[in-house]
């Protein structure tokens, strides 16, 4: 199963009221994707984490591993 790594501008904490309106539930962890610079595909989770941990991107997310709600502001 492919693993996807998103590189770009992603907020995980400290949302404005407007940003909170993108989410359905207020109790989960949250990730708000403002902009995706790159979407990379990997054959293993280990490969995805290795690239993520060595990237110069402002932030990154492996959606299948994130246990909260993901919203898009694109």
HELIX and SHEET records of a PDB file:
HELIX    1   1 UNK A   17  UNK A   20  1                                   4    
HELIX    2   2 UNK A   45  UNK A   53  1                                   9    
HELIX    3   3 UNK A   63  UNK A   65  5                                   3    
SHEET    1   A 4 UNK A  59  UNK A  61  0                                        
SHEET    2   A 4 UNK A   3  UNK A  11 -1                                        
SHEET    3   A 4 UNK A  30  UNK A  42 -1                                        
SHEET    4   A 4 UNK A  69  UNK A  72  1                                        
END                                                                             
